[in-house]
Amino acid sequence: MAEPEVPWSQYDMAYKRIHDAIISSIVSPPTGKKITKNTFTWNTDGTLATLKAYDGNDLLFTLTFTWNPDRALKEISRS
């Protein structure tokens, strides 16, 4: 079922839809797999460095987080 259109000028709703679509595509497992475990690493300043997603012992993907000097999230890359 398709999502209803976001009314014009409802920027908060539009940004949330874009955010949700990006996040769901970044963290979705490959077809036929499921995420059963996540592990994390942290930078020395306390920001998240990586998130690794596993199906059992099989690594599915790694998300690497890049931060600006002001600690705002700059980029998430998937490998």
Secondary structure, DSSP 8 states (H G I E B T S, - for coil): -------TT-HHHHHHHHHHHHHHHHH---TT----EEEEEE-TTS-EEEEEEEETTEEEEEEEEEE-TTS-EEEEEE-
